[in-house]
Amino acid sequence: MPLRSANVAEQDSKQPENNTQEDQPNTPEVELETAEEIAAAEAAAEAAEQIAPEPAEDDEVAQLHEELAAAKDAVLRAQAEVQNAKRRAEQDIEKARKFALERFAGDLLPVADNLERALESASGDDEVIKPIAEGVELTLKSLIDVLGKQNIEVVDPNGEPFDPNLHQAMSMIENPEVEPNTVIAVMQKGYTLNGRLIRPAMVMVSK
């Protein structure tokens, strides 16, 4: 009997140890799951940081876009200024080419005037003067032809309406036979060079 009691007591002393081991939670598994969740959360945060640009990078990109737009605008303005300068230079060259003879032509006009006056004075039936008049007429025709080749045109508005852009009225006379403001006499012819007036025609106008 004492032996059995000792065995029972030994079994009873072992049971609390077994119960204690069964009651203890599975702590390593819980800790493992928590570490994995933390690692996954950190990985997700790092991925989000890599995907989303930082505010400083956004500002830098926006500034670069602004600088690029400003540079493009500056280039376009420079190109426009170059084109305008080129166009103005071409216009100046064209004007210089067209009107380079303006002063020279102005110096030749009195020669034409004198030949016309000489031709008017030589008109008549005098056989001695007739050959001279013919020579003056040919000279005047040659001069007018040369002027015409250089786009110098005669303005002879006799019988035409008065044009203040081309004519200079020296006097006004009443003349019921023509409409008012009509050129009834040309005292000196005018000339144009490539459409630009060199000298206005001096005229007499009807009232």
Secondary structure, DSSP 8 states (H G I E B T S, - for coil): -HHHHHHHHHHHHHHHHHHHHHHS--HHHHHHHHHHHHHHHHHHHHHHHHHS--HHHHHHHHHHHHHHHHHHHHHHHHHHHHHHHHHHHHHHHHHHHHSTTHHHHHHHHHHHHHHHHHHHHT-SS-TTTHHHHHHHHHHHHHHHHHHHHTTEEEE--TTSB--TTTEEEEEEE--TTS-TTBEEEEEE-EEEETTEEEE-EEEEEE-
